[in-house]
Amino acid sequence: MAKKKEEMSAPGSPAWMSTFSDLMNLLLCFFVLLFSMSTVDAQKFEEVAASFAQTFSVFTAGATAIGDGMLISNGVSQLNALDEYINSTGYEADEDYDAEDIAKKLEQDALAAAEAAKLAA
């Protein structure tokens, strides 16, 4: 018996892929057209940007780094600032929220724990 010849597939991408890419290209063009015809209110844009920065940022008060102006060798103080942020995330809804008081209390607790560790050693 003779062997059956394998059927060769057509060169290039499948037919559905070119149709899908055309659809995606048209959708992209449609949304670019919509965006180009829209007007952006600068004040609303700034409010939205500030809201996102406050909600999704890991830094307090719009800071760009933990402990702005501190050297990296001050790692303990940077960790305290991060700890302050993590512990104070739920307090922003309260009207009695005061970040400075919480930071001072956290710093005092950290110093007391450090002193206790020194005495234990």
Protein Blocks (a to p, Z undefined) as FASTA:
>chain_A
ZZdddddddedjdfklmmmmmmmmmmmmmmmmmmmmpccdfklmmmmmmmmmmmmpcbeh
hiabehihiafklmmlmmmmmmmmmmmmmmmmpmkbcfklmmmmmmmmmmmmmmmmmmmZ
Z
